[in-house]
Amino acid sequence: MAAGSDNELERLRAARMAEMQSQIEAQAAAQVESQLEAEAANRERAQIDMMMKQVLTPDARSRLANLSLVDESTAMKVKTHLADLSESKRIAIPVTDEQLKNILRGLKNQRNTSIRRM
């Protein structure tokens, strides 16, 4: 009887070890995928920042840098918008500080506000 229970115990241990090994492999794969996504996002950000050096005047770059300190998501929207406009040649280069102010005002006016009555 002891030999049968030892075999059963060994079978359970082997099954648990295999399960743990597959979990570890899945976690490692997820971690690698996450790192690849982060690297891709960093490369995209670096590419957009490099494009901003060509598209914006120093004053406009300074204003956009200040905006990114306050509201990173809005700054990223502006950067991608400017990059798209620049690639499609629909904007005069370099973009001055005044032109950037007008773009930012346009974004501010696009915000949707809704009032709910209670």
N, C-alpha and C positions, 0 to 999 in steps of 0.2 A: 504494500500500500504506500509505503514511503517513497518508493521509486516512481510511482505514478504521480504522486503529488509534487515530487521534485521536477519531473518532466513538465507538468502543468505550470509550475512556477517559472521554469526556464522559458517556456513558450510565452507566458505573459510578460516576462522581462524583455524578451526579444521584441515582442509586439510594441511594448511601450518605448523601447529604445528606437525602433524604426519610426514610430510616431513623433518622438521628440526630434529625431534627425530631420524629418520632413518639415517640421515646424521651423527649425533653425535655418534650413535651406530657403524656405519661403520668406522668412524675415530678412535674410541676406539679399535675396533677389529684390525685395521691396526697397531695401536700403540703397542698393545700387541704382535702381530705377529713380528713386528720389534724388540721389546725387546727380544723375544725368540730367534730370529736369531742372535742378537748381543751376547746374553749369550752363545749360541752354538759356535759361532766363538771364543769367549773368552776361553771357555773350551778347544776347539781344540788347540788354541795357547798355553795354559798352559800345555796341554798334550805334545805337541811337544817340548816346552821349557824344560820340565822335562826329556824327552827322550834325549835331547841334553846334559844334565848334565851327562848322563850315556855314551853317545856315544863319546863326544869330550873331549880332554884334556883341562886343564885350558887355555893354550895359544890359542888353536883353538877356544874355547868359547869366549875369549876376542876378537879375530879377527872377529868372526861372530857378536859379539855385536857392534863392530865398524862399520861393514858393514851395520848392521841394522839401525844405526844412519844416514848413508849416503843414502842408498837405501833399504828401507824396503821390497819392492816387491822381489828384488833379494835375500835378506837374507831369506825371507820366502820360496822362491823356493829351496834354498840350504837346508834349514832345512827340508822341506818335502821330498826332494830327499834323504837326509841322513837318515831320519826316515824310508823311504821305503827300502833303502838298508840295514839298520840295522834289520828291521823286517824280511826281506827275507834272512838274514845272508849272504849277498854278499859283506860285507865290514868288514875289521878287526877292532875290537873295542879295545881300544879307537882310534879315528881318531886324528892324530897329526896335528900340525900346518902346516907342510910341505904337508901332504896329503890334507888338506883343501885348501892350496894354489893351488895345482894341480887341484883340483875340480873347483876352481874359475877360473883358467886359461882356463879350458875346457869350462866353461860357456861363458867366454869372446870370445873364438874362435867360438862359435856357433852362434853368432850374425849375422844376415843377413844384408848385406850392398848392396845397389843397387845404381848405378850411372845412372842418367837420362841425356840424351843429350837434349839440348834445341835447 
